[in-house]
Each structure stands twice: as C-alpha cells, then as structure tokens.
Amino acid sequence: MGRVPATLTPLPGRTAVRAVPTALVAVVVFLTAVAPLATDMYVTAFPSVEAEFRTSASAVQLTLTTFFAGMGLGQLVGGPFSDQRGRRRPLLAGTLLVVAASVVCALAPSIGVLMAARLLQGFGGGWVMVIARAVIVDLAHGAQLVRVLNVVMGIGGIAPVLGPLFGAAILRFGDWRTTFWVLAGLGALMWFSAVFVVPESLPLDRRHAGGLRTFRSAARQVLADRRFVGYVVTACAAFVGVFAYVATSPFILQTMNGLSPTAYAIDFAANAGAMTIASLVAARLAGRVSTRRIILVGQCCMAVAGAGMLVGAIWFGMPLMLALIGFFVLMIGNGLVVTNGGALASSVVPEHPGTSSAVLGLVQWTTAGVTAPVAGLGGSDTAVPMAVLVLGGALVSLYGLLVLARPHTTGRTTP
C-alpha cells in the first residue's frame, strides 16, 4: 500500500546520509515544524487575543510559557518512552494529541482554557519533535548527523518564514481562532505523513526497558559527560535570545514603532529566512569546517546584536532601524548555533539518542518558557529586558562552548 518498511537501519559500509531517505528527511522537517508554526502563526495575533479576553500582554505571553513548558515535558517523556517502545507508534500518538489540543485552543472560552490547551498542544509537539529527532539520530552519526540535522533545521526554516505571513493573512480574513483550526488541519496532515513515510528506526535489540527509571539512569550518564552539558548550555542559552525576540517583537515593532501586522509578518519572515540560510550554510560546511568554529561565529553575531540593542533600548528608546538590524543579526547567529550545538551534544553520547534528545529538548523549551514572561516584565513599551536577555544568552552560550565543552576534557573527537 506504499507504506514504509517496519524497520530501517543503516547497513554496514553505507554512510549515514545515504541511509536516511530524502522523503524521510522531508517528513521529519514537517513534523518538527509544529513548534514554529504553533508559535509564529499565533504571535501576530497577540494584540487581538489581549483585546478579546480583556487581559494583559503578560497574560497573553503566558500562553507561550505554557506551550514551551508543554514542549519540554513532552520531550522529557517522549524521548525515554520511545527508547523503550520504539519510535513509530508513539510518534503517531503525539500527532493526534496535537490535533486534539489545537481544536480546544480554537474553541477556548477564556485565557485560562487557552493556556491549558496550549500546554497540551506543546506536550504533543514536544513528544513529536523528540521522537522525530531520535529517528534521525538512530540513522546518522558524526559529521553526517550534523549535516542532516542542519538540513532539517535549514529547510524547516520555511515554517517560521511562512508562519507569520499565514498568521497575518488569517487576521485579514478570519480571527486568531482560525489559526488554531489551521494548526489542527496541519496536525492531521502530519499524522498521515508519518503513517506512510516514517519507519520504525529502533529495532527491538536496541531498545531500553524500564521507562522513566531507565531514563533517570541514562540521564545521569549523559549529564556526567562534561562536553554534553557544555553543548546543551551552548544551544539552550542561545535559545534565550531567540525567544526573548519571539515574545517581545510584536510589541517592540508594532506597539512601539507602529508596524502593521502585515509589515511585522514580512520582517519576521525575513529574519526566519536569514536563520534558514545560516543553517543551510552550516550544513554545507559540515565536515569541512570545524563545527565549533561555526558556532563561535554565531555566538559573536548574537552578542553584537544584544549589545547594540541594549544601547539602543536604554538611551534611544529602541528606534525601528536598530531593532530591525538587531533582530536580523540575532537570527543569523541562532541559525549557526542552536542546531550545531544540539548535534554536537548528541554526537558525544551516541549510546543514548532518545535520552540525549529528551534532555536537550527539556532544557531548551523550559528555557524558552521562562524567557517569555521575563522578557515581558517591563511591559509593552520597553525593549530593555529583551536586549539584556539576548546579550546574556550569548555570553552564557560562549561559556558553554569555550569552558564546559572545551575539547581536551575527553578523548573523543568533535566534528
């Protein structure tokens, strides 16, 4: 009937990239697009949600926090669960949860119900993301793993490019609730795609029994690896700046600088496009240029963007041009840092792909969830907290790369 074989594993003598079919990479891109779609299609409508529920900007930003918290929990549970039960069936269950939660979001009668539904939506999305990523880690290794994950992120940049544009279009012809109906439809399409394309990539003899108990043991092992911790810090600290931008840019660009929802969506798409190009460039350089060097360039971009925006926010009230340039440079840096840091984290603990993905996902999305409300502490008329978070995240990311993950701490080689 055109379905994939039950199990797909790399054959001896074959390269990891050749063992990962193009169709599978494309579907993994689609599956992992749930987070940027569920976030970026919705942020354009923040002012509309605030007005309908007669609530505050901070309360609306908390719907991001609950979503990110759900993402972290979903990855925490989904990673070890798939290590025990396999990838395919849990992946299909997660896509169905995304559909159901999106429907509840569309029908939410209050901001409280919307927060709870966003938690479930994030849980399903995180569950799907960690398992889809584990499928790739099952089949690719070393420099090839870095290359494939960068391709996934790079091509997946189409989602954040199109997300705000779709969100702006929906606001022209519908309302913010329509966004969630669209997400429910996309969730159903993800289910069908997974049914027909995603194989079972974890054979029975490679599964770990014991569920969360085994996860605790495996988590202690991966967290005992100093370089793994360093690369997790490298990737997750960079997330701080990105989600400070996601949470506050609607207010900085629309409320403070007067951009229309459509103009905001176009700028958001341009920034996402910059991130996509940076990720694809990093993928092309994998195996030819040190991944650590690529990460360092990205961290410097983020630090420069944060420092410039902090000066502009404190002394000049964040002029539009400075905000536009700062966000653009920030996203270029993000494209070079986050996926490369995550790929190096997975590469140093290859014996626990699901657990390492779960730990990385939990820390990333918990960080994002904490960042969103902190970035909004100053209200909707200041950019100072956002700029502090961007600069601070870049500096902590540098610490993770240069101190915690310094190469001489282990005999393993780094792509």
N, C-alpha and C positions, 0 to 999 in steps of 0.2 A: 504493500500500500504506500510505498515511498517513505516509510519511516526509517530512522537511523538504526544501525545495529545496536544490540543491547549493551555491548561494551566496546570501548575504543581506547586502546593504549598504544604508546609509541612502540614501534618494532625495533629490535636490535639493529644497530647500524644506520637507522634513519635519524635525521635531525628532528628536533622537537617541532620546528616551524612546519616542516612537511607533514608531521603527524597531526597538525591542527588544521582541518579543512577551512577554506575561506568562508563557507556557509556557516560553520560553527562560530568563527570569529565574528561574523556579522550579527548572528543572533545574540551572542554574548554582549556585543555592543548595545543592542536593543534592550536586552534585559537589564543591563547596568544603567541605562538611560532613565530609569524610573525616578532616581533621586533628582537629577537636574530638571526633569520635566515636572515632577510634582512640586518643585520649589520655584523654578523660573517662570512657569506659566502662571503662577499664583502671585508672585511678588508685585507684579504690575497692578494687581487689584487691591493691594493693601489699603489704600485710602477708601475704596468702596466698601470693603469689609468693616473698616472702622466706622464709617458713616451708617451702614445698615444696622449694626448691632449697638450703635451709640456707645462705643467703648474707646479705649485709649490706643495710641500707637504701640505702647508697650505690650498691651494685651494681645494685639494682633501679632506682634513679633513672637509672643509666646506660642503661637501656633507653629512657628518654625522650630521653637525649642522642643515641643512635644514630638514633632516629626523627627528631629535629629535624635532625640532620646530613643524613640522607637527604632530608628535606623541602627543605633548602637546595640540595643538589646537584641534586635533581630539577628545581627551578625554574631553576637556573643552566643546565642542559642543555635543558630543555623549552622555555623561552622562545625562545632563538635558533633551535632546531630547528624550532619551529612558525612562526617568521618566514620560514624558508626553505621548508618543506614544506607549510605550511597548518595549520589548527587541527584539523580533524575526525579524520583518521586517527591522528595522534599522540595525540589525546585518548582514543580508543578503546583504543589500545595501553596507555596508562597505567592505565586502569581494570582491564584484565586483569592487570597486574602487581600491583595492589593485592589482587586476589582470590588470586593465587598466593602472595604473601608472607603474607597472613592465614592461609592454610592451614598454611604452615610454622610460623608462630607458634603455632598451635593444637596442633601436634604436637611442639614443641620439647622435646628431652630434657634440655637444660641451659640455664643462664642465658646462656652464650656463644652458643649457637644462637639463643636468643630475641633477643639483642642484634643478631646479624647479620640475622635475619629482619625485625626492626623497622627496620633500616637500609633494606632493600629496600622494605618497606611505606611508609616515609616517602618514599623516592625516587619510588615510583609516585604517592603522594598529592601530593607537591610538583609533579610533572610535570602531573598533572591540574589542580591548583589554578591554576598559572600560565597554562595554556592556556585554562581556563575564564574566568579574569580577562581574558586578552587578547581573548577573543571580545567581552566587554562593552566593553573599551576600543576595539575596532575599530568599534563601532556607536554609541557615545555619547561626547559631548565636553563640556568646560566644566562649568557648573553641573549639567547633566543627568547627566554622568558621576558627579559627586559624589553626586547623588540616587540613581542606580541602584545604585552600589556600597554606599551606606549601606543601601538596601533589602535588598541581598544579604546584608550582614552582619547587619542587624537581624532579618530573617526567619530567617537562618541561625543566629541565637541559639537557635532551637528545638533544635538539635543538642546544644549544651552543657547546655541545660536537661534534655533527656531522657537524655543520655549517662550521667551518674552514677546516675540513677534506674534505667535499664536495667541498669547495672553492678551496683547493689545487688540488683536482682531476680534477676539471673543468679547471684549468690553465694548466694542463698537456695535456688535450685532446681538449680544446677549449680556449676561452678567457674570459675576465671579463664580456662581454655582455651575454655570455651563462648563467652566474649566474642569471641574471635577467629573462631570459626565464624560467629557472627552478623555480624561485620565482613566475612567472606568473602561471605556472602549479600548484604549491602548493596552490596558491590563489584560483584557480578553484576548487581544491580538498576541500579546506576549505568551499567553498560555498556549495558543495554537502553534506558535513558532517553536516553543520548547518541546511540545509533543512530537513534532515532525523532524526536528533538527538536532536537539541536544542529546548526546548519548549518555549512557552510564559510564563514566570515566574512572570509577574507583572499583576495581574488582574485589570480590569477597576476601581474597587473601591479603588485601592491603587495608582492610577496614579495622578500626579500633573498637573493641567492645567496651561498654562501661559508661557511655554517655558523658554527663557532666562530671562524674568522678574522674574519668579518664582525662577529660578536658582540664581539670584542675592540675593533674599530674603533668600533662603535656604543656600547659600554660606555664607551670613553674620551670620546665625545661627551656622553653623558648625565652622566657623572661630572664633566665640565668645567663643567656648569651648577651654580652655587653654590646656587641655590634647590632644585634637585632633591636635592642632597646634604643640604641642611638639612631638607627634608621627610622624607627617608629616615631621618635621625637622629631627627627628631621622632617618627615612627611606631615605629621599632625600639627606641629607648630606652624607650618606654612598654611594649614587649613584655617588658623585663627584669622589671618588677614583676609582670606578669601570670603569667609562667612561674615566677617565684620562688614565687608563690602556688600554682600548679598542682603544682609539685614538692614543696612542703612542707606544704600544708594537710592532707593525710591524717594526717600525723604530729602537726601542731600541734593539730588538732581532735580526732583520735581517740586518739592515744597520750598527749598531754599533758593533754587536757581531757576525755577519756572519752566522746566522742560515739560512738554506734553507727554502723556503715556506712550504715544507712538514714537516720539523722539527718544524717550528713555529706552524703549524696547530696541530701537535701532542701535543706540550706544551700547546697551547690554550685549546685543548680538555681536557687535564689533569686538568687544572685549573677549567674549567667548571664542570668537574666531581667532583672535590673537593667541589665546590659550591652546586652541586646536593646532594651529600652525607650529607653535613651540613644541607641542607633544610629538607631532609628526617628524619634526626636525630631530628631536631627541631619539626617536625610533630609528631614523636613518643613520644616526651616528653610533648606535649601539654596537659594541664590538670593535669600533674603530677609534672612538674617543672614550676616555675613562668616564664612566657614569658619575663618579664622584665629582669630576671637574664640571660636568654639565649641571649637576645640582648646585654647585658653588656659584656658577654664573647666575642661575635662577634666584638664589638667595640674595645675591648682591642687588639684582633688579628689585626684589621685594623690599629690601632695606632702603634703597634710594627712594622708592615710591613712598614708603612710610614716612621717612624723614621729611621729604618735600611736602607731603600733605599735612604733616603735623605743624610745620612752619606756617603753611597757608591757613590752617584751621585756627591757630592761636592768634595770629597777627593780622590776617586779611579776610577772615570770615569765609574761607574756602571758596574762592572765585571759581566760576564754572570751568574755565580752561584748565586750571590746575587740577581740578577734580577729574576731568576727562583724561588728561595725560597720566595722572597718578594711577587711576584705575586700570588704564591700558597697560602700563608697565607692570603693575601688580599681577595682572593675569598672565602676561608673558612669563614672569618668574614662576607663577604657580604651575604653568604647563611644563616647566623644566624640573620642578622639584617634587611634586606630590607623587606622581606615578613612579618616577625613578626611585624615590625613597622607599615606596612600598615594595617595588620589585626587588630592591637590594635586601630589604627586610626578609622577604620570602626566600631569597636565594641563600641566606646564611642558615636557615633552618628547614631544608627541603624535606626532612622526615615528618614534618607536621604541617602540611599545606593548609588544611582546614582550620586548625587551631591558630596558626600564624595570621591567616586572613581574618579570623574572628577577633583576635586581639587588636590587630591593626584597625579593623572597622569599628570596633567598640570605642577605641581611643579617639579615632578621627571624628566620629559622629557625636560622641559625648562632648568633645571639644567644640564642635560646631554648635551643639545645643546650648552650651554655656556661653559661647561667644555672642549669640544673637541678642539675648537680653542685656548683656553687659554693654554691647555696642550702642544700645538704645537708652542707656541710663541718663544721658544728657538731654533727652527729648528729641524732638524732630527739627530743631533749629540750630544744632551744633554738630560739627564733624570731628571734634577733638577726641572723644573716646574711640571712634573708628580708627583714626590715624595712629593713636597710641597702640591699639591692638595690632595694626599692620606692622609697625616698626618692632614692637615687642615680639611678635610671632616670628619675624625674620631673624631676629637676634637669637632667640631660643633654638630655631631651626639650625642656625650656624653652629651653636654649641653642640647640638646633637650630632652633626656631621663631623666636626673638627675635633671634638673631645671624646664623646661617648663612643662613636663609631670609627675612631682612628684605626688605620689598617694594621698596626703592629700588635693589636690586642688579641689576634688569633692567627693561626697559620693558614686560614682559608683565603683564597684569592677573591678579589672583587671584580665583577665585570666592568 
